[in-house]
């Protein structure tokens, strides 16, 4: 029973971890699984996904074709980069700077893992559809925030990010709940 429990737990953890990476595609076709830490005017700084505690690597924009971020957004690097719309700029900024309050994520994780996935699902539905407070939007570009297109793009991306993070916490909580249930079943079987 313990072997089944640990195998199921390991598979669940691996599936959760496989979602949290950025993908950098260089112009020579090479893909790098990474966690992008910073994009400057001329460089991309990242850590290799296999070694997130390791050193920070740097690539020049001229060597990179595209970055696909874990949240689904993308940065395209071309020499003659076309200007992007305010809406797209808002989406890019939100993908970099918006954050979901930890209390909202913790509520879903806690209710799902300690109560039941049904209760956690209700909490996840409520939290993912809750109005995003302006103080949590973390706007970086204060001059563009008055632009309706920019604000709409930013909010739309913030909503997507919020829903994805809440869903991830729900899935993680469901895995914890399953582990607890399997552990309790194993304990009751061992006692008999």
C-alpha positions as CSV (number, residue, x, y, z in Angstrom):
1,X,0.0,0.0,0.0
2,X,2.8,2.4,0.9
3,X,4.5,1.6,-2.5
4,X,1.3,2.6,-4.3
5,X,0.9,5.7,-2.2
6,X,4.4,6.9,-2.9
7,X,4.3,6.1,-6.6
8,X,1.0,8.0,-7.0
9,X,2.4,11.0,-5.0
10,X,5.6,11.1,-7.1
11,X,3.6,11.0,-10.3
12,X,1.4,13.8,-9.1
13,X,4.3,16.0,-8.0
14,X,6.1,15.5,-11.4
15,X,2.9,16.5,-13.2
16,X,2.6,19.7,-11.2
17,X,6.3,20.6,-11.7
18,X,6.2,20.1,-15.4
19,X,3.9,23.2,-15.8
20,X,6.1,25.8,-14.2
21,X,8.7,26.5,-16.8
22,X,9.5,29.1,-19.5
23,X,10.8,28.0,-22.9
24,X,13.4,30.1,-24.7
25,X,13.8,29.3,-28.4
26,X,17.0,30.6,-29.9
27,X,17.3,31.6,-33.5
28,X,19.4,28.5,-34.2
29,X,16.4,26.4,-33.2
30,X,17.7,25.4,-29.8
31,X,15.1,25.3,-27.0
32,X,16.1,26.0,-23.4
33,X,13.8,25.1,-20.5
34,X,14.3,27.9,-18.1
35,X,12.9,30.3,-15.5
36,X,13.3,33.8,-17.0
37,X,14.4,36.1,-14.2
38,X,14.8,39.4,-16.2
39,X,14.4,40.8,-19.6
40,X,16.3,44.0,-20.2
41,X,16.6,46.2,-23.3
42,X,19.4,44.0,-24.7
43,X,19.5,40.8,-22.7
44,X,17.5,37.9,-21.3
45,X,18.6,36.6,-17.9
46,X,17.4,33.1,-16.9
47,X,18.1,30.1,-14.7
48,X,18.1,26.6,-16.2
49,X,14.8,24.8,-15.2
50,X,16.7,21.7,-14.1
51,X,18.8,23.8,-11.7
52,X,16.7,26.8,-10.4
53,X,19.2,27.3,-7.5
54,X,22.1,27.5,-9.9
55,X,23.7,30.4,-11.7
56,X,22.0,33.0,-13.8
57,X,22.7,32.8,-17.6
58,X,22.4,35.6,-20.1
59,X,21.4,35.6,-23.7
60,X,21.4,38.6,-26.1
61,X,18.1,39.6,-27.7
62,X,19.8,39.1,-31.2
63,X,20.3,35.4,-30.4
64,X,16.7,34.7,-29.2
65,X,13.6,34.2,-31.4
66,X,10.9,33.8,-28.8
67,X,10.2,33.2,-25.1
68,X,7.1,31.2,-24.1
69,X,6.3,31.9,-20.5
70,X,4.6,29.4,-18.1
71,X,1.5,31.6,-18.0
72,X,1.0,31.3,-21.8
73,X,2.3,34.7,-22.8
74,X,5.1,35.2,-25.3
75,X,7.8,37.6,-26.1
76,X,9.0,37.7,-29.7
77,X,12.4,39.0,-30.5
78,X,13.1,40.2,-34.1
79,X,15.6,42.8,-35.4
80,X,12.9,44.9,-36.9
81,X,10.5,44.4,-34.0
82,X,7.1,45.9,-34.9
83,X,5.5,48.1,-32.4
84,X,2.8,46.4,-30.4
85,X,-0.5,47.8,-29.4
86,X,-1.3,49.3,-26.0
87,X,-3.6,46.2,-25.4
88,X,-0.7,43.8,-26.1
89,X,1.7,45.9,-24.0
90,X,-0.8,45.7,-21.1
91,X,-0.9,41.9,-21.5
92,X,2.9,41.7,-21.5
93,X,3.2,43.9,-18.5
94,X,0.5,41.9,-16.6
95,X,2.3,38.6,-17.4
96,X,5.5,40.0,-15.8
97,X,4.1,42.1,-12.9
98,X,0.7,40.9,-11.8
99,X,0.5,38.7,-8.7
100,X,-2.3,36.8,-7.0
101,X,-2.5,37.5,-3.3
102,X,-1.1,34.5,-1.4
103,X,-4.1,34.5,0.9
104,X,-6.4,33.7,-2.0
105,X,-4.2,30.9,-3.2
106,X,-3.8,29.6,0.4
107,X,-7.6,29.5,0.9
108,X,-8.1,27.2,-2.1
109,X,-5.1,25.0,-1.2
110,X,-6.2,24.6,2.4
111,X,-9.9,24.0,1.8
112,X,-9.1,21.5,-0.9
113,X,-6.5,19.5,0.9
114,X,-7.9,19.5,4.4
115,X,-11.7,19.4,3.7
116,X,-12.6,17.9,0.3
117,X,-12.0,18.7,-3.3
118,X,-15.7,19.6,-3.6
119,X,-15.4,22.3,-1.0
120,X,-12.1,23.3,-2.5
121,X,-13.7,23.5,-5.9
122,X,-16.3,25.8,-4.6
123,X,-13.6,28.0,-3.1
124,X,-11.6,27.9,-6.3
125,X,-14.7,28.9,-8.4
126,X,-15.4,31.8,-6.0
127,X,-11.7,33.0,-5.9
128,X,-11.0,32.7,-9.6
129,X,-14.1,34.8,-10.4
130,X,-13.6,37.4,-7.7
131,X,-13.0,41.0,-8.9
132,X,-9.3,41.8,-8.9
133,X,-8.5,44.7,-6.7
134,X,-6.6,47.6,-8.2
135,X,-3.9,47.5,-5.5
136,X,-3.1,43.9,-6.5
137,X,-2.7,44.7,-10.2
138,X,0.9,46.1,-9.5
139,X,0.9,48.3,-12.6
140,X,4.4,49.2,-13.6
141,X,3.7,51.7,-16.3
142,X,1.9,54.5,-14.5
143,X,1.5,56.6,-17.6
144,X,-0.2,53.9,-19.7
145,X,-2.6,52.9,-17.0
146,X,-4.9,55.8,-18.0
147,X,-5.1,54.3,-21.5
148,X,-8.3,52.1,-21.8
149,X,-6.7,49.6,-24.3
150,X,-3.7,49.1,-22.0
151,X,-5.8,48.7,-18.9
152,X,-8.1,46.2,-20.6
153,X,-5.2,44.1,-21.9
154,X,-3.6,44.2,-18.4
155,X,-6.8,43.2,-16.7
156,X,-7.6,40.4,-19.2
157,X,-4.2,38.9,-18.7
158,X,-4.4,39.3,-14.9
159,X,-7.7,37.4,-14.9
160,X,-6.1,34.5,-16.9
161,X,-3.1,34.4,-14.6
162,X,-5.4,34.4,-11.5
163,X,-7.5,31.5,-12.8
164,X,-4.5,29.5,-13.7
165,X,-2.8,30.0,-10.3
166,X,-6.1,29.2,-8.5
167,X,-6.5,26.0,-10.6
168,X,-3.0,24.9,-9.8
169,X,-3.6,25.3,-6.1
170,X,-6.8,23.4,-6.4
171,X,-5.0,20.5,-8.2
172,X,-2.2,20.6,-5.6
173,X,-4.8,20.5,-2.8
174,X,-6.6,17.6,-4.5
175,X,-3.3,15.7,-4.6
176,X,-2.7,16.4,-0.9
177,X,-6.3,15.3,-0.1
178,X,-5.8,12.1,-2.0
179,X,-2.5,11.5,-0.2
180,X,-4.2,12.0,3.2
181,X,-7.1,9.7,2.3
182,X,-4.7,7.0,1.0
183,X,-2.6,7.3,4.1
184,X,-5.6,7.0,6.4
185,X,-6.9,4.0,4.4
186,X,-3.4,2.4,4.7
187,X,-3.4,3.1,8.5
188,X,-6.8,1.6,9.0
189,X,-5.8,-1.5,6.9
190,X,-2.7,-1.9,8.9
191,X,-4.6,-1.7,12.1
192,X,-7.0,-4.6,11.1
